[in-house]
Amino acid sequence: MEDIYSLRPPEQAERFRALFEYLDQQYMDLVADYHLLVPPWSLQTLIDRFNRTDRLAGFKLVRSALLDTCILAITKLLMDGDDTNPSLLTMVRPFLKGNRQKRAELLQILEFDYSDWARRISPEERKNNSEAVIKMLEEVGEKRALACRKEFWERVEAIAEDWPKLMRASEKLVPVRNKWIAHFEVEYDPNAKKYEPIKLPSLRDVYLTIEEVVPTITDTVSHLAGLFKNLDISTEQFAAFAKRDAFAFWEISDDSSQLRGPDQ
């Protein structure tokens, strides 16, 4: 991905809108994977069901594969390093207080796009109404635009406040991805005279970390959607569909919705 800031500000705004659409799709994929992951780690009755069958080996394989898939999905959304990475951190960076002056032209364009709709008067309205009515509509539109500009900066503040949470979330899982999935590391044990994987959190701890990180990502995606799409979205409906599909895959009835941590 080329450096967005090497482009003119109008093109930067266009690229950031496109980047949000890309990350929004990555987020939806993560939600689907996450809800597939939850039952085999949190529903004891499901675990017991497979423990009593000859499908246990396949169950454990799918469970571990889903864990790896979620780790990769999260690190794609959170991995950072510079402004060319397609991550949520890249999306959030221009809204940070320390960067707003440097990115003032970009923010001005986004602010105008967010509020301009409130002032628009269609050619048909101008044709069918008197000058006095048009003037009144313009005054009403300007007041609406002023309220929208205020709302825009409130959304900017909410996005900026997500930065430390996203950084903490990234710090939790990126090392696991780097040393476990992307670059599997082993170390030699001189006492046992064999190589073993380096010490990393247990699979159960990694699952619990994913469970903690996904809501943080959800909040930021919601805040960015509010700014780039000028609307408040509810992620609950999409999560409910993903959960429904996961329950169908694992053959879980709706009355088994109380997920509890396994004893083992």
N, C-alpha and C positions, 0 to 999 in steps of 0.2 A: 504494500500500500504506500503510495507516494505521500510525501509530507503535505498535508492539507494546507498548512500555513504558507506554502510556497505559491499558492494560488491567490487570485484577487478575492477580496472579501465576499462579493456576491457568490463566487464559485465555492468559497469555503462554506457558506451557509447551505448551499445546495448539497455539498458533500456530507456535511454533518446530518442533514435530513436523511440522505441515503444511508449513512452509517447507522443511524438509529433504526431504520427499517431492517437492516441486516442483523443488528444486535437483538432487535425485538424477536426476530425469527429464531435466533440462537437461544434466546431465553425460553421461547415456547417449546423448543426441542428439549431443553434442560428440564422443564416442568414435566413433560411427558416421561422422560427417563427417570426423574426423581420419584414420581408416584408409582412407577413400576418397581423401583428399588425399595420403597418403604415396607410393603407387606413382608417380604422374605427376611427382613431384619427386625421387624417390630411386632409381628403377629405370631404369638406363640402357637396358636392352633394350627396355623399354616406350616410352621416349622415342624411341629409334631406329626402332621399329616405326611410330610415327605420323609421324616425319620423312620416311618413304619413301612416304607416301600423301597423297591429296588431302583427308584428314580432319585435317590438321595444324591448320588454323585453328580448327576445332571443339574439338580437343584442348586448345589453348592457352586457349580461352574457358572450357571446363569447369574446367581447372586453376586459372585465376585466380578463377573464381567460388567454387570450393571453398576457396580461400585466404581470400576475403572472408567466407565463411560461418563458417569457423573463428575468424576474428578477432572477428566479432560474437558467436559462441557463448561465447568466452572472456571477452569484456568483459561479457557479461550475468552471467556467474558471478563476475567479479572487480570490476566497477564499484562504487565505494563513494562515500560522501559523507555519509550519515547513516543512522540506524537504520531508515528506511522503505524503503531499497533492498533488493530481494530478491537478495542476493548471499551468497557464502560468507563474505565479511568480516563481514557482518551476523550470520551464524550463529556466527562465531568470537568476536565481540567480548565477549559476556557471560562467556566462560571465561578472559579475560585476567586476570592477577593483580590489575591495578589496578582492575578492574571487579567483582571477585567480592563484595566487601562490599556494593556498591551493588545487585548482583543476587542477593543472598543468598537471598531467598525463592524466586526462580525456580530457582536451583541446588539448593536443598533439595528442591523438588518433583521435579526431574529425578533427584536422587540417590535419593529414596524410590521413585520409579517403577522405577528401574534395579534396586534391591535387594529390593523388597517381594515379588517373586514367590517368593523363596527361603524366605519365612516362611509362605506361604499353606498352610493345611490345609483341605481341602475339607469341606463339611458331611457328605458320605458317610464320610470318614475319621473325623471326630469321632463319628459315629453308630456306626461299626463297631469302634472301638477303645476300650480301657480308658483311664481317666484317666491312668494311669502311662505308657501308650504315647503318648498325646497330649502329655504333658509332655516326653517324650523327643523327639518330633517337633518340638516348639516350640524346644527347646534346639538341636537340629541345624539347624533353620531359621534361628535367630538367628545361629549361627556362619556359615552360608552367607551370610546377609545382610551380616554384618560383612565377609566376604571380598569380597562384591559392592560394598560401599561403598568399600573400598580400591581395587578395580578401577575403579570409576567415576572416582575422582579421578586415577588414573593416566591414564585416557582424557582427562580434562580437561586434564592437563598436556601430553599429546601434541597436542591441538587447539591449545592456546595457543602451543606451539612452532611451529605452522604459520604463525602470523601474519606474521612477517617475510618468510617465503618467498612467501606470497601477495601481500604488498605489493610485493615486488620483481618478481614476475610481472606484477602489474597495471601497474607503472610501465613495463614493457617494451612492452606492447601497447596500452594505453589511448591514448597519444598518436597511435599509428598509426591507430587507429579514429577518433579525434576529427578528425584532419587529412586523412585519406585517404578514409574511408567516410562518416561522419556529416556532416562539414563539409569537403568537398573544397576545398582552398586552392590558389591559384595566385599567382605573383608576376611582376611585369613585369621583363623583362631589357632595360635601356636599350641595350645593345650590339646585341643581336639584334633589338630593337624588336618583341618579342612576349612574350606571357604563357606561362609554363611552370609545371608543378607545383612546389610547394616541395620542398626536399630532404628525402627520407625514406629509410629503409633500402630496399635493393633487395628485389625479390620473394623472391629466394633467402634473404636474411638474415631476412626476415619468416617464411618457412617454418621456418628453423632455430630461430627464437625460439619458434614454436608447438611445435616438437618438444621444446624445453626446458621449456615451461610446462605442457604437458598432464600429465606425471608429477607435478608439484607439486599440481595440482588433484586428481588421482587419490588422492594420499596423504590430502588433507584430507577428501575424500568418504568414504574408507575409515574414517578416524578418527571422523567424525561418525556414520557408520552403526553403528560399534561402540558409541557412546554412546546414540544414540536408538533403536537396535534391539536393543541388548544382544547383539550377535553380531559376530564377525569375518567380513568378507566378502572374497572373492577377486575382484579385478577382472579377473584374467587370463582367466577363461572368457568373460566378456562381450567382452573385447577380441579374443579368438580368433574369436568369432562375427562380430564386426565386420570383422575382417581377412579371414575367409573370404568374406563377402559382397562386400568390396571386390575381392578377387581374381577373384570370379566376374564382377563388373561390368567389370573391365579385361581379363578373359580371360587371367589369369595362372595358370600351373600352380603347384602347391604346391612344386615343386622350384626355383621362382624366388623363394623366400622371403628370400634374402639381398639386402636392399635396399642399394644403394650410391648415393652422391652422383653426380649427372650431371657429365660433363666440361664441359658448356657452362654 
